[in-house]
Amino acid sequence: MSVQALYTAATGMDAMQTKLDVIANNLANVSTTAFKRDRANFEDLLYRNQVYPGMMDNNQQPTAVGTHIGLGTRITSVQMDHRQGTLQQTGRELDIAIEGRGFLQVTDPATQTIQFTRAGNLNINANGNLVIGSAQTGRLLEPPIQIPQDANAIIINPNGTVMMRRNGNAQSEQVGQLQLAQFINPDGLLKLGENLYAQTDASSAPLLANPGTDGAGIIRQGSLEASNVEPVTELIDLITTQRGFELNSQAIQAGDQIMQQINNLRRF
């Protein structure tokens, strides 16, 4: 029936619109530090089975194939792509990048809950604590690391040890240790915005380790991880999504024209 074609094509248009929203967000974050692109996953909907495979025909022979009429599609999930982004050298001593699977831990000042990030643009707040983000509104690293006021150089080693040298002293002192969190299912993390994630029942509890151990990854000082969005791939997806939307709209137009022709039959 042409009416069913309208509803089926409408599900395709709705799914393509959602995919377009995902692509637009990916492109908008092409320069966001440590951003992980999203991918929309589809599945087909229920089928109207007019003839089941293997049913007996008029000659009492099993049919080789059936007759199934699909009822459309839908978005089942929007999945994160956790592939490593390119490491971009900045030369800034408080910029760090994670080469591996781990996440930095930060404390949300409003709720005092632990959140996670891969954006390593560190700053020092008025109390001398290392924070992620701006020095005014940044979130404290967990475990906390405080830099003395007389520090004139900060060294962050690949194993996460944070060292500093005081004015007039060439010897380095350790002031803290970075820890990285891993998850059994990182796709199950909840995106919060501001380059932050929260754990969920789907992600599992964080597995903590020092950088360089248990596959958590290592720290690269003077670098930041770039977004893993590939603009060319996104633009190709954008074109195919637009064409898919147009094809579904044409199916609606064709169904409408057939219904008009059926309605006009009564005039003859």
Sequence and secondary structure as in RCSB ss.txt:
>XXXX:A:sequence
MSVQALYTAATGMDAMQTKLDVIANNLANVSTTAFKRDRANFEDLLYRNQVYPGMMDNNQQPTAVGTHIGLGTRI
TSVQMDHRQGTLQQTGRELDIAIEGRGFLQVTDPATQTIQFTRAGNLNINANGNLVIGSAQTGRLLEPPIQIPQD
ANAIIINPNGTVMMRRNGNAQSEQVGQLQLAQFINPDGLLKLGENLYAQTDASSAPLLANPGTDGAGIIRQGSLE
ASNVEPVTELIDLITTQRGFELNSQAIQAGDQIMQQINNLRRF
>XXXX:A:secstr
 HHHHHHHHHHHHHHHHHHHHHHHHHHHTTTSTT   EEEEEEE  EEEEE TT B TTS B SS EEEE  EEE
EEEEE      EEE   TTBEEEESS EEEEE TTT  EEEE   BEEE TTSBEEES TTT EEESS  B  TT
EEEEEE TTSEEEEEETT  SEEEEEE  EEE S GGG EEEETTEEE  TTT S EEE TTSTT  EEEETEEE
     HHHHHHHHHHHHHHHHHHHHHHHHHHHHHHHHHHGGG 
